[in-house]
Structure formats: C-alpha cells, structure tokens
Amino acid sequence: MKQWQALSDKFELISPREKWLIALCGAVALLLGVFTLVVEPTYLENKRLTQQINATQLNNQRLEADILLMTAKLNKDPDQEINQKYKNLVTESQMLSQQLADIVENLISPSEMAKLLESVLAGSNKLRLVSLESKKAEPIVPSSDDSQYSGYYIHPVRLELVGRYFDIVNYLEALEALPVKYYWRNFHYQVEKYPNARLVLEVYTLGSREEFIGG
C-alpha cells in the first residue's frame, strides 16, 4: 500500500502533458491486447481459409489442363488406361469444386452481411455509424478464365464508425460471438480526439452470384 501511495503521489506531481502521455500509452497497450485476443485469431483463420481456397483453385486449374491433355490424347488414340486416368481426373476436379461449394454454403449469405453488421451496431447507443458500404463484388478468378471457379464472387462490406475505445472493443467482441461465418479483410483503428477513435472495418463473404449486397 505504501508503494502504491508513493506512486500515486508521484503521479499527482507530474504535469498534465505527462499524465496524458501515460494514459495514451495505457490505451495503446490495451489496444494491442485486444488485437492479440480478438482480431489476430480471426485474421489467422481468414488467412488459412484464403490459402485453402487459393490452393483448391490452383489444383483445379492444374486438373483442367490435365483433362484437356487427356481429351486430346483420347481423340487421337483411345486407350483404356488413358480413359481411366481421364475419369479419375474428372472425379477429382468435381471433388475440388464441391469443396469450394461447401465453403460458400457454410458462410453467411451476401444479402445478410450488411444487415448483420448494422443489427449488431444497433445494440449499442454509444457508437456513431459513419458509413456502411456494400462494395462491388469481385470474381475469385478473372472473367476470362474458363474455370469452374468463375461462378464465385467475393462480396465485401466496408464499415466505418466512431466511438470510445471500450465501446468499439465490445462491438468487435459481439461480432466475434456471432454464430455465422465470414472473413475479415481490413482493420484500421485510429485515435482522433481523445477519448474518441475511428474504426474502419472491411469484412467479406463468398457467393455464387454477382449482385450487390442489400442494405
């Protein structure tokens, strides 16, 4: 207790500027803690799923090239062994396509993404919504790529809000606790006029249609 009282007395003696700097350092330390506990695990999971999608896409493109090669060989000189290999390649390609379809099916639908962000925000009267923008859908592969993945799109939503640090943390934790799946893409937090800060958050889901997300 004596040590705490001594520290308290020393704190009272320092200048307001030094007190503000100490408070700012504390806020930064708390922010880093929240990033480690809340944002970083989601970011790593998103990165893992993105790598899985990319690997599936590359494997499918490789298989499609092999199928074209086998088709050319079959047209020239039909052979039972080649025909069986061709069938195996087609089956594997279909399995990879189904894997991606399963990933999309387990995600929240694009039409519900923006409404979900706004509904969670409505539960807090301490945050001010600056903007909620449904951005243009992005194809997973270029439109010129004749691939089975050409029918899938990334649907991003950009959210910008202003509020106090702990209110923003509560909002992020509420999003994390939702029983739905989606991906985080961009996260930017900046202290403006203390104690208020600005959060710019971009999340996305996948869909098989290119239409804009409602909301």
GROMACS elastic network, one bead per residue, 0.5 to 0.9 nm:
[ bonds ]
;  ai    aj funct       b0    kb
    1     4     6  0.50470   500
    1     5     6  0.60769   500
    1     6     6  0.85279   500
    2     6     6  0.60729   500
    2     7     6  0.85761   500
    3     6     6  0.50298   500
    3     7     6  0.62052   500
    3     8     6  0.85373   500
    4     7     6  0.50921   500
    4     8     6  0.60737   500
    4     9     6  0.86027   500
    5     9     6  0.61013   500
    5    10     6  0.85787   500
    6     9     6  0.51065   500
    6    10     6  0.62271   500
    6    11     6  0.86055   500
    7    10     6  0.50570   500
    7    11     6  0.61240   500
    7    12     6  0.87013   500
    8    11     6  0.50342   500
    8    12     6  0.63316   500
    8    13     6  0.88283   500
    9    12     6  0.51967   500
    9    13     6  0.65116   500
   10    13     6  0.51641   500
   10    14     6  0.66598   500
   11    14     6  0.55127   500
   11    15     6  0.86024   500
   11    19     6  0.74358   500
   12    15     6  0.80623   500
   12    19     6  0.86271   500
   14    17     6  0.82242   500
   14    18     6  0.62725   500
   14    19     6  0.67973   500
   15    18     6  0.52465   500
   15    19     6  0.63592   500
   15    20     6  0.87313   500
   16    20     6  0.61230   500
   16    21     6  0.86262   500
   17    20     6  0.51001   500
   17    21     6  0.62865   500
   17    22     6  0.87342   500
   18    21     6  0.50413   500
   18    22     6  0.62407   500
   18    23     6  0.86449   500
   19    22     6  0.51384   500
   19    23     6  0.62246   500
   19    24     6  0.85942   500
   20    23     6  0.50634   500
   20    24     6  0.60790   500
   20    25     6  0.86155   500
   21    25     6  0.61595   500
   21    26     6  0.85945   500
   22    25     6  0.51412   500
   22    26     6  0.62692   500
   22    27     6  0.87456   500
   23    26     6  0.50479   500
   23    27     6  0.62793   500
   23    28     6  0.87207   500
   24    27     6  0.50615   500
   24    28     6  0.62414   500
   24    29     6  0.86350   500
   24   194     6  0.88904   500
   25    28     6  0.50734   500
   25    29     6  0.61875   500
   25    30     6  0.86517   500
   26    29     6  0.50690   500
   26    30     6  0.62329   500
   26    31     6  0.85995   500
   27    30     6  0.50679   500
   27    31     6  0.61045   500
   27    32     6  0.86399   500
   27   165     6  0.80697   500
   28    32     6  0.61975   500
   28    33     6  0.85912   500
   29    32     6  0.51746   500
   29    33     6  0.62746   500
   29    34     6  0.87859   500
   30    34     6  0.62681   500
   30    35     6  0.86023   500
   31    34     6  0.51175   500
   31    35     6  0.61202   500
   31    36     6  0.86069   500
   31   165     6  0.80983   500
   31   169     6  0.86494   500
   32    36     6  0.61741   500
   32    37     6  0.86546   500
   33    36     6  0.51423   500
   33    37     6  0.62015   500
   33    38     6  0.83798   500
   34    37     6  0.50952   500
   34    38     6  0.55191   500
   34    39     6  0.70861   500
   34    40     6  0.87260   500
   34   169     6  0.73105   500
   35    38     6  0.54327   500
   35    40     6  0.57585   500
   35    41     6  0.87122   500
   36    39     6  0.62770   500
   36    40     6  0.51669   500
   36    41     6  0.72875   500
   37    40     6  0.65543   500
   37    41     6  0.68705   500
   38    41     6  0.62937   500
   38    42     6  0.69574   500
   38   169     6  0.87630   500
   38   172     6  0.76112   500
   38   173     6  0.69844   500
   38   176     6  0.75719   500
   39    42     6  0.53790   500
   39    43     6  0.60828   500
   39    44     6  0.87080   500
   39   172     6  0.82857   500
   39   176     6  0.88122   500
   39   184     6  0.87102   500
   39   187     6  0.84730   500
   40    44     6  0.61137   500
   40    45     6  0.85797   500
   41    44     6  0.51627   500
   41    45     6  0.61985   500
   41    46     6  0.85470   500
   42    45     6  0.50727   500
   42    46     6  0.60195   500
   42    47     6  0.84903   500
   42   176     6  0.82422   500
   42   183     6  0.78757   500
   42   184     6  0.70552   500
   43    46     6  0.50165   500
   43    47     6  0.60689   500
   43    48     6  0.85838   500
   43   183     6  0.80727   500
   43   184     6  0.63648   500
   43   185     6  0.77135   500
   44    48     6  0.61577   500
   44    49     6  0.86812   500
   45    48     6  0.50338   500
   45    49     6  0.62396   500
   45    50     6  0.85322   500
   45   183     6  0.84256   500
   46    49     6  0.51902   500
   46    50     6  0.60413   500
   46    51     6  0.85520   500
   46   182     6  0.84474   500
   46   183     6  0.55549   500
   46   184     6  0.64422   500
   46   185     6  0.79020   500
   47    50     6  0.50506   500
   47    51     6  0.61259   500
   47    52     6  0.85597   500
   47   183     6  0.88784   500
   48    51     6  0.51549   500
   48    52     6  0.62068   500
   48    53     6  0.87452   500
   49    53     6  0.62071   500
   49    54     6  0.85947   500
   49   183     6  0.86916   500
   50    53     6  0.51067   500
   50    54     6  0.61723   500
   50    55     6  0.85504   500
   50   183     6  0.89426   500
   51    54     6  0.50167   500
   51    55     6  0.60038   500
   51    56     6  0.84643   500
   52    55     6  0.51167   500
   52    56     6  0.60849   500
   52    57     6  0.85089   500
   53    56     6  0.50746   500
   53    57     6  0.60699   500
   53    58     6  0.86478   500
   53   100     6  0.69840   500
   53   103     6  0.87638   500
   54    57     6  0.50151   500
   54    58     6  0.61733   500
   54    59     6  0.85735   500
   55    58     6  0.51505   500
   55    59     6  0.61137   500
   55    60     6  0.85130   500
   56    59     6  0.51388   500
   56    60     6  0.60919   500
   56    61     6  0.86464   500
   56    96     6  0.63114   500
   56    97     6  0.80711   500
   56    99     6  0.81228   500
   56   100     6  0.75536   500
   57    60     6  0.51141   500
   57    61     6  0.62456   500
   57    62     6  0.86635   500
   57    96     6  0.81552   500
   57    97     6  0.85429   500
   57   100     6  0.86491   500
   57   141     6  0.86759   500
   57   147     6  0.89748   500
   57   148     6  0.89831   500
   57   149     6  0.71864   500
   58    61     6  0.51288   500
   58    62     6  0.62003   500
   58    63     6  0.85962   500
   59    62     6  0.50803   500
   59    63     6  0.61429   500
   59    64     6  0.86191   500
   59    93     6  0.82186   500
   59    96     6  0.79009   500
   60    63     6  0.50015   500
   60    64     6  0.61189   500
   60    65     6  0.86585   500
   60    92     6  0.84827   500
   60    93     6  0.57987   500
   60    94     6  0.87411   500
   60    96     6  0.65755   500
   60    97     6  0.75714   500
   60   147     6  0.81913   500
   60   148     6  0.81442   500
   60   149     6  0.86787   500
   61    64     6  0.50627   500
   61    65     6  0.63271   500
   61    66     6  0.87026   500
   61    93     6  0.88175   500
   61   147     6  0.71460   500
   61   148     6  0.88388   500
   62    65     6  0.51980   500
   62    66     6  0.63286   500
   62    67     6  0.86735   500
   63    67     6  0.60650   500
   63    68     6  0.86269   500
   63    89     6  0.63749   500
   63    90     6  0.78444   500
   63    92     6  0.79007   500
   63    93     6  0.62463   500
   64    68     6  0.62546   500
   64    69     6  0.86442   500
   64    89     6  0.82220   500
   64    90     6  0.82335   500
   64    93     6  0.73973   500
   64   147     6  0.80298   500
   65    68     6  0.51743   500
   65    69     6  0.63087   500
   65    70     6  0.86869   500
   66    69     6  0.50155   500
   66    70     6  0.61035   500
   66    71     6  0.84828   500
   66    86     6  0.82771   500
   66    89     6  0.75290   500
   67    70     6  0.50430   500
   67    71     6  0.59904   500
   67    72     6  0.85866   500
   67    86     6  0.62962   500
   67    87     6  0.88556   500
   67    89     6  0.65034   500
   67    90     6  0.70303   500
   68    71     6  0.50108   500
   68    72     6  0.62675   500
   68    73     6  0.87223   500
   69    72     6  0.52001   500
   69    73     6  0.63648   500
   69    74     6  0.86962   500
   70    73     6  0.50323   500
   70    74     6  0.60772   500
   70    75     6  0.86134   500
   70    82     6  0.70082   500
   70    83     6  0.79005   500
   70    85     6  0.80898   500
   70    86     6  0.60023   500
   71    74     6  0.50710   500
   71    75     6  0.62434   500
   71    76     6  0.87590   500
   71    83     6  0.87700   500
   71    86     6  0.75516   500
   72    75     6  0.52286   500
   72    76     6  0.64783   500
   72    77     6  0.87934   500
   73    76     6  0.51742   500
   73    77     6  0.60005   500
   73    78     6  0.71235   500
   73    79     6  0.87371   500
   73    82     6  0.79910   500
   74    77     6  0.52773   500
   74    79     6  0.68265   500
   74    82     6  0.71943   500
   74    83     6  0.70700   500
   74    86     6  0.88849   500
   75    78     6  0.63837   500
   78    81     6  0.89792   500
   78    82     6  0.74268   500
   78    83     6  0.72215   500
   79    82     6  0.53595   500
   79    83     6  0.59925   500
   79    84     6  0.86635   500
   80    83     6  0.50093   500
   80    84     6  0.62247   500
   80    85     6  0.87024   500
   81    84     6  0.52051   500
   81    85     6  0.63244   500
   81    86     6  0.86112   500
   82    85     6  0.50546   500
   82    86     6  0.60605   500
   82    87     6  0.86433   500
   83    87     6  0.62902   500
   83    88     6  0.86993   500
   84    87     6  0.50861   500
   84    88     6  0.62479   500
   84    89     6  0.86981   500
   85    88     6  0.50015   500
   85    89     6  0.62231   500
   85    90     6  0.86677   500
   86    89     6  0.51534   500
   86    90     6  0.62941   500
   86    91     6  0.86842   500
   87    90     6  0.51049   500
   87    91     6  0.61846   500
   87    92     6  0.86574   500
   88    91     6  0.50903   500
   88    92     6  0.61769   500
   88    93     6  0.85685   500
   89    92     6  0.51198   500
   89    93     6  0.60863   500
   89    94     6  0.85900   500
   90    93     6  0.50929   500
   90    94     6  0.62224   500
   90    95     6  0.86887   500
   91    94     6  0.51444   500
   91    95     6  0.62743   500
   91    96     6  0.88149   500
   92    95     6  0.50130   500
   92    96     6  0.63073   500
   92    97     6  0.86695   500
   93    96     6  0.52064   500
   93    97     6  0.62841   500
   93    98     6  0.86454   500
   94    97     6  0.50747   500
   94    98     6  0.61629   500
   94    99     6  0.87047   500
   95    98     6  0.50058   500
   95    99     6  0.62836   500
   95   100     6  0.89235   500
   96    99     6  0.50482   500
   96   100     6  0.66158   500
   96   101     6  0.87478   500
   97   100     6  0.53258   500
   97   101     6  0.62867   500
   97   102     6  0.87247   500
   97   148     6  0.69519   500
   97   149     6  0.75723   500
   98   102     6  0.60846   500
   98   103     6  0.86346   500
   99   102     6  0.51329   500
   99   103     6  0.63998   500
   99   104     6  0.88497   500
  100   103     6  0.50586   500
  100   104     6  0.63459   500
  100   105     6  0.86129   500
  100   149     6  0.83959   500
  101   104     6  0.51620   500
  101   105     6  0.60990   500
  101   106     6  0.87698   500
  101   152     6  0.89219   500
  101   208     6  0.87779   500
  102   106     6  0.63126   500
  102   107     6  0.88690   500
  103   106     6  0.54227   500
  103   107     6  0.66658   500
  103   206     6  0.85096   500
  104   107     6  0.53341   500
  104   108     6  0.82300   500
  104   109     6  0.84311   500
  104   152     6  0.86262   500
  104   205     6  0.79408   500
  104   206     6  0.56611   500
  104   207     6  0.62718   500
  104   208     6  0.80154   500
  105   108     6  0.78587   500
  105   109     6  0.81341   500
  105   206     6  0.86983   500
  105   207     6  0.83352   500
  106   109     6  0.87699   500
  106   180     6  0.81831   500
  106   181     6  0.68459   500
  106   182     6  0.89880   500
  107   110     6  0.87515   500
  107   180     6  0.67643   500
  107   182     6  0.57295   500
  107   183     6  0.88593   500
  107   205     6  0.64820   500
  107   206     6  0.70342   500
  107   207     6  0.85976   500
  108   111     6  0.84350   500
  108   112     6  0.67668   500
  108   113     6  0.66477   500
  108   180     6  0.59317   500
  108   181     6  0.57140   500
  108   182     6  0.62636   500
  108   205     6  0.66577   500
  108   206     6  0.81675   500
  109   112     6  0.54994   500
  109   113     6  0.65384   500
  109   205     6  0.70937   500
  109   206     6  0.74923   500
  109   207     6  0.68762   500
  110   113     6  0.53119   500
  110   114     6  0.78853   500
  110   154     6  0.88933   500
  110   155     6  0.62816   500
  110   156     6  0.86045   500
  110   204     6  0.81963   500
  110   205     6  0.62098   500
  110   206     6  0.69169   500
  110   207     6  0.63819   500
  110   209     6  0.89908   500
  110   211     6  0.87754   500
  110   212     6  0.79884   500
  110   213     6  0.55171   500
  110   214     6  0.80308   500
  111   114     6  0.72763   500
  111   115     6  0.78161   500
  111   211     6  0.89495   500
  111   212     6  0.78985   500
  111   214     6  0.53983   500
  111   215     6  0.79221   500
  112   115     6  0.53404   500
  112   116     6  0.60349   500
  112   117     6  0.88767   500
  112   213     6  0.75132   500
  112   214     6  0.74738   500
  112   215     6  0.82906   500
  113   116     6  0.52371   500
  113   117     6  0.65932   500
  113   118     6  0.88945   500
  113   134     6  0.89966   500
  113   155     6  0.87831   500
  113   156     6  0.87932   500
  113   157     6  0.75026   500
  113   182     6  0.84362   500
  113   203     6  0.86971   500
  113   204     6  0.78247   500
  113   205     6  0.75338   500
  113   213     6  0.73439   500
  113   214     6  0.83978   500
  113   215     6  0.85570   500
  114   117     6  0.52790   500
  114   118     6  0.63088   500
  114   119     6  0.86068   500
  114   132     6  0.74882   500
  114   133     6  0.79856   500
  114   134     6  0.70132   500
  114   157     6  0.65174   500
  114   158     6  0.88016   500
  114   159     6  0.88165   500
  114   213     6  0.70190   500
  114   214     6  0.70063   500
  114   215     6  0.56802   500
  115   118     6  0.51492   500
  115   119     6  0.59692   500
  115   120     6  0.86536   500
  115   214     6  0.77555   500
  115   215     6  0.58791   500
  116   119     6  0.51307   500
  116   120     6  0.63008   500
  116   121     6  0.86096   500
  116   175     6  0.88962   500
  117   120     6  0.54543   500
  117   121     6  0.63221   500
  117   122     6  0.87838   500
  117   132     6  0.85933   500
  117   159     6  0.80166   500
  117   175     6  0.76996   500
  118   122     6  0.61489   500
  118   123     6  0.89784   500
  118   129     6  0.87998   500
  118   132     6  0.79526   500
  118   159     6  0.89915   500
  118   215     6  0.86857   500
  119   122     6  0.50313   500
  119   123     6  0.69119   500
  120   123     6  0.55125   500
  120   124     6  0.76824   500
  120   171     6  0.73501   500
  120   174     6  0.71068   500
  120   175     6  0.71495   500
  121   124     6  0.56649   500
  121   125     6  0.81196   500
  121   127     6  0.75175   500
  121   128     6  0.88081   500
  121   129     6  0.80156   500
  121   171     6  0.69242   500
  122   125     6  0.69725   500
  122   127     6  0.88806   500
  123   171     6  0.88320   500
  124   127     6  0.62451   500
  124   167     6  0.79687   500
  124   170     6  0.89801   500
  124   171     6  0.78231   500
  125   128     6  0.77170   500
  126   162     6  0.89462   500
  126   163     6  0.65204   500
  126   164     6  0.77490   500
  126   167     6  0.67235   500
  126   168     6  0.89919   500
  127   161     6  0.67151   500
  127   162     6  0.58191   500
  127   164     6  0.74986   500
  127   167     6  0.69010   500
  127   168     6  0.74044   500
  127   171     6  0.88353   500
  128   160     6  0.88568   500
  128   161     6  0.55281   500
  128   162     6  0.51647   500
  128   163     6  0.63098   500
  129   132     6  0.75090   500
  129   159     6  0.80099   500
  129   160     6  0.63718   500
  129   162     6  0.65632   500
  129   163     6  0.89462   500
  130   159     6  0.78564   500
  130   160     6  0.53079   500
  130   162     6  0.69775   500
  131   158     6  0.78033   500
  131   159     6  0.59040   500
  131   160     6  0.51540   500
  131   161     6  0.69262   500
  132   157     6  0.72307   500
  132   158     6  0.58611   500
  132   160     6  0.64594   500
  132   161     6  0.86780   500
  132   215     6  0.83819   500
  133   156     6  0.86523   500
  133   157     6  0.56947   500
  133   158     6  0.51009   500
  133   159     6  0.64618   500
  133   160     6  0.87127   500
  133   215     6  0.83479   500
  134   137     6  0.86715   500
  134   155     6  0.77674   500
  134   156     6  0.63284   500
  134   158     6  0.64177   500
  134   159     6  0.88160   500
  134   212     6  0.68671   500
  134   213     6  0.59299   500
  134   214     6  0.75992   500
  134   215     6  0.75833   500
  135   138     6  0.89069   500
  135   155     6  0.70300   500
  135   156     6  0.54907   500
  135   157     6  0.57133   500
  135   158     6  0.70588   500
  135   212     6  0.74326   500
  135   213     6  0.80841   500
  136   154     6  0.87072   500
  136   155     6  0.69565   500
  136   156     6  0.72256   500
  136   157     6  0.88693   500
  136   210     6  0.84696   500
  136   211     6  0.84199   500
  136   212     6  0.64581   500
  136   213     6  0.86670   500
  137   153     6  0.60271   500
  137   154     6  0.55186   500
  137   156     6  0.68220   500
  137   209     6  0.87983   500
  137   210     6  0.58471   500
  137   211     6  0.71893   500
  137   212     6  0.66206   500
  137   213     6  0.85984   500
  138   141     6  0.85580   500
  138   152     6  0.86757   500
  138   153     6  0.53285   500
  138   155     6  0.66486   500
  138   156     6  0.82665   500
  138   210     6  0.78749   500
  139   142     6  0.63153   500
  139   143     6  0.70666   500
  139   149     6  0.86023   500
  139   150     6  0.68179   500
  139   151     6  0.76741   500
  139   152     6  0.61233   500
  139   154     6  0.61317   500
  139   155     6  0.89656   500
  139   210     6  0.79857   500
  140   143     6  0.88483   500
  140   149     6  0.67909   500
  140   150     6  0.67565   500
  140   151     6  0.82281   500
  140   152     6  0.59827   500
  140   153     6  0.54467   500
  140   154     6  0.64988   500
  140   206     6  0.89936   500
  141   144     6  0.82601   500
  141   145     6  0.65252   500
  141   147     6  0.79255   500
  141   149     6  0.65143   500
  141   150     6  0.56875   500
  141   151     6  0.87080   500
  141   152     6  0.80949   500
  141   153     6  0.84198   500
  142   145     6  0.53487   500
  142   146     6  0.86698   500
  142   150     6  0.71371   500
  143   146     6  0.75732   500
  143   150     6  0.63296   500
  143   151     6  0.89209   500
  144   147     6  0.88671   500
  144   150     6  0.84965   500
  145   149     6  0.86964   500
  145   150     6  0.68247   500
  146   149     6  0.83478   500
  146   150     6  0.67933   500
  147   150     6  0.53822   500
  147   151     6  0.82936   500
  148   151     6  0.66624   500
  148   152     6  0.85945   500
  149   152     6  0.56939   500
  149   153     6  0.87648   500
  150   153     6  0.79942   500
  150   208     6  0.89863   500
  151   207     6  0.84795   500
  151   208     6  0.55468   500
  151   209     6  0.70474   500
  151   210     6  0.85218   500
  152   206     6  0.69007   500
  152   207     6  0.56524   500
  152   209     6  0.66804   500
  152   210     6  0.79277   500
  153   205     6  0.85182   500
  153   206     6  0.56505   500
  153   207     6  0.53337   500
  153   208     6  0.60284   500
  153   209     6  0.66183   500
  153   210     6  0.62208   500
  154   204     6  0.65710   500
  154   205     6  0.60036   500
  154   207     6  0.65988   500
  154   208     6  0.89290   500
  154   210     6  0.84948   500
  155   203     6  0.84767   500
  155   204     6  0.52986   500
  155   205     6  0.53845   500
  155   206     6  0.58725   500
  155   207     6  0.70803   500
  155   210     6  0.81405   500
  155   211     6  0.88544   500
  155   212     6  0.76153   500
  155   213     6  0.72881   500
  156   185     6  0.84491   500
  156   202     6  0.66990   500
  156   203     6  0.56885   500
  156   205     6  0.66692   500
  156   206     6  0.86995   500
  156   213     6  0.86429   500
  157   201     6  0.82803   500
  157   202     6  0.55895   500
  157   203     6  0.55355   500
  157   204     6  0.59741   500
  157   205     6  0.87536   500
  157   213     6  0.82975   500
  158   186     6  0.87191   500
  158   200     6  0.71829   500
  158   201     6  0.58420   500
  158   203     6  0.67455   500
  158   204     6  0.87246   500
  159   199     6  0.79383   500
  159   200     6  0.57542   500
  159   201     6  0.51242   500
  159   202     6  0.61350   500
  159   203     6  0.83529   500
  160   198     6  0.72186   500
  160   199     6  0.56528   500
  160   201     6  0.63613   500
  160   202     6  0.87036   500
  161   168     6  0.85990   500
  161   197     6  0.85013   500
  161   198     6  0.58701   500
  161   199     6  0.54535   500
  161   200     6  0.67550   500
  161   201     6  0.86802   500
  162   168     6  0.80923   500
  162   196     6  0.66518   500
  162   197     6  0.56730   500
  162   199     6  0.63346   500
  163   166     6  0.84896   500
  163   167     6  0.64769   500
  163   168     6  0.63907   500
  163   195     6  0.79823   500
  163   196     6  0.50474   500
  163   197     6  0.56163   500
  163   198     6  0.67291   500
  163   199     6  0.83099   500
  164   167     6  0.53321   500
  164   168     6  0.62730   500
  164   169     6  0.87328   500
  164   194     6  0.82829   500
  164   195     6  0.57213   500
  164   197     6  0.60207   500
  164   198     6  0.86396   500
  165   168     6  0.52584   500
  165   169     6  0.62869   500
  165   170     6  0.87773   500
  165   191     6  0.85350   500
  165   195     6  0.71865   500
  165   196     6  0.68879   500
  165   197     6  0.65782   500
  166   170     6  0.61237   500
  166   171     6  0.85936   500
  167   170     6  0.50874   500
  167   171     6  0.63163   500
  167   172     6  0.87916   500
  168   171     6  0.50541   500
  168   172     6  0.63036   500
  168   173     6  0.86558   500
  168   197     6  0.85227   500
  168   198     6  0.89160   500
  168   199     6  0.77255   500
  169   172     6  0.51527   500
  169   173     6  0.61796   500
  169   174     6  0.85976   500
  170   173     6  0.50984   500
  170   174     6  0.61513   500
  170   175     6  0.87204   500
  171   174     6  0.50649   500
  171   175     6  0.63575   500
  171   176     6  0.87191   500
  172   175     6  0.50889   500
  172   176     6  0.62362   500
  172   177     6  0.87079   500
  173   177     6  0.62054   500
  173   178     6  0.88955   500
  174   177     6  0.51362   500
  174   178     6  0.66119   500
  175   178     6  0.54484   500
  176   179     6  0.83937   500
  177   180     6  0.86357   500
  178   181     6  0.80571   500
  181   205     6  0.80798   500
  182   203     6  0.71104   500
  182   204     6  0.61181   500
  182   205     6  0.51831   500
  182   206     6  0.82020   500
  183   202     6  0.88674   500
  183   203     6  0.55412   500
  183   204     6  0.52686   500
  183   205     6  0.61199   500
  183   206     6  0.89773   500
  184   187     6  0.77723   500
  184   201     6  0.79889   500
  184   202     6  0.63201   500
  184   204     6  0.64201   500
  184   205     6  0.89147   500
  185   201     6  0.79095   500
  185   202     6  0.55520   500
  185   203     6  0.53600   500
  185   204     6  0.69849   500
  186   200     6  0.77228   500
  186   201     6  0.57093   500
  186   203     6  0.69956   500
  187   199     6  0.74819   500
  187   200     6  0.59632   500
  187   202     6  0.64768   500
  187   203     6  0.88141   500
  188   198     6  0.81067   500
  188   199     6  0.57555   500
  188   200     6  0.50693   500
  188   201     6  0.64095   500
  188   202     6  0.89854   500
  189   197     6  0.70555   500
  189   198     6  0.58358   500
  189   200     6  0.65037   500
  189   201     6  0.85027   500
  190   197     6  0.55352   500
  190   198     6  0.53219   500
  190   199     6  0.66060   500
  190   200     6  0.87431   500
  191   194     6  0.65977   500
  191   195     6  0.74871   500
  191   196     6  0.63086   500
  191   198     6  0.62837   500
  191   199     6  0.88249   500
  192   195     6  0.77991   500
  192   196     6  0.60269   500
  192   197     6  0.50674   500
  192   198     6  0.67094   500
  193   196     6  0.54829   500
  193   197     6  0.69226   500
  194   197     6  0.70958   500
  206   209     6  0.89212   500
  207   210     6  0.75078   500
  209   212     6  0.88790   500
  211   214     6  0.88630   500
